[in-house]
């Protein structure tokens, strides 16, 4: 049975054509927007808000890594004198990944998703590769841990695009998996079985796609086999060109750079999201933009791991599409991702307002709206805009906060993204349900208690 619909009167709302005044926003019991009417009149006693934005999409998440936050910031992690890098961080992550149970995966994911909602994400794309048990054996249900992720998203109320990951090799040249990668082992057949098992969960709040982990972890034939077999229109995500060493390894193995190789070997189009794509040549920048795929950028994780900076300015100039993700979850805030996306570019280029361009003077609006549209595309769901037929995903900002009090609409996004560290998200509607009110999730305490129990168990294991 559908829930009854409801409505909200926004004094200012960000629509596709910019800020509009006195906007009546109504949604039905299925969680879809049915009315978005500017210059409307508020009904007596109706719920009202000062500033309303579309909810943001988090297009790249490894939920279980939320429990690693702050635990890898110690030098010398490799123990052999090598400089700390993505690769030394990965060794620590493997040790953690090989202890966590399905119940703990669910508890950690639920905590993460509540945090994401409270900071303004209303959908998450989960790049999920813990398919096997702690010994590397298959679960009786191949979708055991994926169902745990879906249950966590349902408990939190966040929209979900679930991407079971194919992970067949340890490196280029089809190197065999290492013992610490035993939980990830999968091939096209297993990923498709998981996706099929999840089909019964698909709904307007949950989509199912797939993800070849990376070029180093899958063979070319496997990548194309999976892409062809996945039902048409389902999203496909892949890690690519995240680290300089990965680029060199790809050159050594194939004679081509990663994005160049991928675009030559596979039919890359609008259903693809290329996550990170940090190290691109000029030709790859142009070709990726032309493909219609989304570049999935994760600035806080890319900075935390020392990956590098995406070539954003030429990519936008070429018409490229982008979205943001919190990846390893050193942050759960879209504000921080977008702020550091712009700030990293400023540091690299030695000038300000990098996202600005012809017809795009407002940097904050360019960041928010660009990430919304790219994230919606990468999610495979009807998101990203406050418009009839889209999901009822929106954020109510705290208009009484000193940073926003009396702000002109054109200044709201700038103050939201570039002024202080207070969380200005007051209320969150996801799929037509209020998941956050006055900064709190209704199940926040219970979910946090389960999370704390899971962490205690992990520390003792």
Number of C-alpha atoms within 10 A of each C-alpha: 5 8 11 11 16 16 18 18 26 24 21 22 28 24 19 13 6 11 19 17 18 19 26 23 24 21 25 19 15 18 25 23 25 19 17 19 17 19 12 15 11 16 11 6 6 12 12 18 21 21 23 28 25 29 28 33 31 35 35 32 23 19 26 24 19 21 24 16 12 9 9 14 11 9 12 13 19 16 10 7 9 11 13 17 17 16 16 18 17 15 14 15 18 15 12 17 21 20 16 21 18 20 14 23 24 26 26 27 30 31 27 27 28 28 19 25 31 27 26 32 29 29 30 27 29 29 25 23 23 29 29 24 19 17 12 17 12 16 12 8 14 18 23 18 25 26 19 19 27 23 16 24 25 16 17 26 25 26 30 30 28 27 28 31 31 29 28 25 24 17 20 19 17 14 13 13 16 11 12 17 19 21 21 23 23 22 20 24 14 17 26 20 15 24 24 15 16 21 13 8 14 13 12 16 21 23 22 26 28 28 26 30 24 26 25 24 23 24 20 14 11 16 23 15 14 20 22 12 11 19 14 10 11 19 26 27 29 22 20 25 23 24 20 14 13 20 20 16 18 22 14 13 14 13 11 16 21 26 24 16 17 17 15 11 13 14 13 18 15 18 19 27 32 24 26 27 25 24 23 22 13 11 10 19 23 18 18 25 20 15 16 18 24 29 30 30 30 29 28 25 19 21 14 16 19 14 20 18 21 23 17 21 16 14 22 19 14 15 13 23 25 27 29 30 33 27 28 24 23 16 20 25 23 24 25 17 23 24 19 18 23 20 18 19 20 15 11 10 11 9 10 13 14 19 22 17 14 6 7 11 13 16 18 26 21 17 23 22 21 20 28 24 20 24 31 22 26 31 35 22 22 15 27 28 24 24 20 16 15 19 29 29 31 27 28 25 24 21 19 12 13 10 16 21 12 12 16 10 19 14 13 23 23 15 15 20 22 16 13 10 10 9 16 25 22 20 24 31 24 27 27 25 19 16 22 26 15 13 18 17 20 14 15 16 12 10 22 17 12 18 22 16 14 21 17 11 14 15 10 7 8
